[in-house]
Amino acid sequence: MDIGSDEMWKLIIERLDDVVKCVPDVKEVKKVGQDYEMKLFVHMGPVRGDFNTSISIIQVDNETRSIKLRLKSKGPGTTLDANIVAKIGDGNVSYDADLSMSGIMAAVGQRIIEGYIESKLNQFLDNLVKLAKTGSCTQ
């Protein structure tokens, strides 16, 4: 990560509306109360299409620099629910996710899903660095 953990945490806390737009393959982001609704384009194995997704911020802990999120997503033949805790550390972002899925995506296989999520997380972190440096996460 090219920016410090203090800068990253400040960016997430102060510009959350912009941060959400940095999620890879996101479309049509809108804020509904404290939650976010969006469409995400997913292409993983046999699963391809737009997923209607909602993200709820459950808790923000400034002391530990962690955020608890609830994600619900539904797309072509698949539903996904996740509870996620992300933590901004010195030079890294770590996360723990409790995932529940059904449908086609559940049949894809854990290794493929983990690789896809890891790839999208890395793209997201690269986008956050762009946002911090240039004010925009798009090129």
C-alpha positions as CSV (number, residue, x, y, z in Angstrom):
1,M,0.0,0.0,0.0
2,D,1.4,3.3,-1.0
3,I,-0.4,5.4,1.6
4,G,-0.1,5.1,5.4
5,S,-2.6,3.4,7.6
6,D,-3.6,6.8,9.2
7,E,-4.3,8.2,5.8
8,M,-6.3,5.1,4.7
9,W,-8.4,5.1,7.9
10,K,-9.1,8.9,7.5
11,L,-10.1,8.3,3.9
12,I,-12.5,5.5,4.8
13,I,-14.1,7.5,7.7
14,E,-14.4,10.9,6.0
15,R,-15.2,9.9,2.4
16,L,-17.1,6.6,2.8
17,D,-19.5,7.6,-0.1
18,D,-16.5,7.9,-2.4
19,V,-14.9,4.7,-1.1
20,V,-18.0,2.6,-1.9
21,K,-17.7,3.8,-5.5
22,C,-14.2,2.3,-5.7
23,V,-15.5,-1.3,-5.3
24,P,-14.6,-3.1,-8.6
25,D,-17.4,-3.6,-11.2
26,V,-19.8,-1.5,-9.2
27,K,-22.7,0.3,-10.9
28,E,-25.6,2.5,-9.7
29,V,-24.5,3.2,-6.1
30,K,-27.1,4.9,-3.9
31,K,-27.2,5.7,-0.2
32,V,-30.3,4.6,1.6
33,G,-30.1,5.9,5.2
34,Q,-26.8,4.6,6.5
35,D,-26.7,1.7,4.0
36,Y,-25.6,1.5,0.4
37,E,-27.4,-0.2,-2.4
38,M,-25.6,-1.0,-5.7
39,K,-25.4,-3.3,-8.6
40,L,-22.2,-5.3,-9.0
41,F,-21.2,-7.1,-12.1
42,V,-19.8,-10.6,-11.3
43,H,-18.1,-12.9,-13.7
44,M,-16.8,-16.0,-12.0
45,G,-17.0,-19.4,-13.6
46,P,-20.6,-20.1,-14.7
47,V,-21.9,-17.1,-12.8
48,R,-22.1,-14.0,-14.8
49,G,-24.4,-11.0,-14.4
50,D,-25.5,-8.1,-12.2
51,F,-26.0,-8.7,-8.5
52,N,-28.3,-6.4,-6.5
53,T,-26.2,-5.8,-3.4
54,S,-26.7,-3.9,-0.1
55,I,-24.0,-3.1,2.4
56,S,-24.8,-2.1,5.9
57,I,-22.2,-0.5,8.2
58,I,-22.8,-2.2,11.5
59,Q,-20.0,-0.7,13.6
60,V,-17.0,1.5,13.2
61,D,-14.3,1.3,15.8
62,N,-11.8,4.1,15.7
63,E,-9.6,2.6,18.4
64,T,-8.9,-0.7,16.6
65,R,-9.5,0.8,13.1
66,S,-12.0,-1.8,12.2
67,I,-15.3,-1.8,10.4
68,K,-18.1,-4.4,10.7
69,L,-20.2,-4.8,7.6
70,R,-23.2,-6.8,6.5
71,L,-23.4,-7.6,2.8
72,K,-26.5,-9.1,1.1
73,S,-26.3,-9.9,-2.6
74,K,-28.6,-11.6,-5.1
75,G,-27.9,-12.3,-8.8
76,P,-28.4,-14.9,-11.5
77,G,-29.3,-18.1,-9.6
78,T,-27.2,-17.1,-6.6
79,T,-27.6,-15.4,-3.2
80,L,-24.8,-14.4,-0.9
81,D,-24.9,-13.1,2.7
82,A,-21.7,-12.1,4.5
83,N,-20.7,-10.6,7.8
84,I,-17.3,-8.9,7.4
85,V,-14.8,-7.3,9.7
86,A,-12.1,-5.3,8.0
87,K,-9.2,-3.8,9.9
88,I,-6.7,-1.2,8.7
89,G,-3.3,-2.1,9.9
90,D,0.2,-0.7,9.4
91,G,0.7,-1.2,5.7
92,N,-2.1,-3.7,5.2
93,V,-5.8,-4.3,5.3
94,S,-7.0,-7.6,6.8
95,Y,-10.5,-9.0,6.9
96,D,-12.5,-11.9,8.2
97,A,-15.7,-12.9,6.5
98,D,-18.5,-15.3,7.5
99,L,-20.0,-16.2,4.1
100,S,-23.2,-18.0,3.3
101,M,-24.2,-18.6,-0.3
102,S,-26.6,-20.7,-2.3
103,G,-27.3,-21.4,-5.9
104,I,-24.9,-21.6,-8.8
105,M,-22.1,-19.8,-7.0
106,A,-22.1,-22.3,-4.1
107,A,-21.4,-25.0,-6.7
108,V,-18.4,-23.2,-8.2
109,G,-16.0,-24.2,-5.5
110,Q,-14.3,-22.5,-2.5
111,R,-10.9,-22.2,-4.2
112,I,-12.3,-20.3,-7.2
113,I,-14.4,-18.1,-5.0
114,E,-11.6,-17.2,-2.6
115,G,-9.3,-16.4,-5.6
116,Y,-12.0,-14.2,-7.1
117,I,-12.6,-12.3,-3.8
118,E,-8.9,-11.9,-3.3
119,S,-8.5,-10.4,-6.8
120,K,-11.4,-8.0,-6.3
121,L,-10.1,-7.0,-2.9
122,N,-6.7,-6.2,-4.4
123,Q,-8.4,-4.1,-7.1
124,F,-10.4,-2.3,-4.4
125,L,-7.3,-1.5,-2.4
126,D,-5.5,-0.2,-5.5
127,N,-8.6,2.0,-6.2
128,L,-8.4,3.4,-2.7
129,V,-4.8,4.4,-3.2
130,K,-5.8,6.2,-6.4
131,L,-8.6,7.9,-4.5
132,A,-6.3,9.1,-1.8
133,K,-3.7,10.3,-4.3
134,T,-5.9,11.8,-7.0
135,G,-9.3,12.3,-5.5
136,S,-10.8,9.7,-7.8
137,C,-10.6,6.0,-8.0
138,T,-11.4,5.8,-11.7
139,Q,-8.8,6.5,-14.4
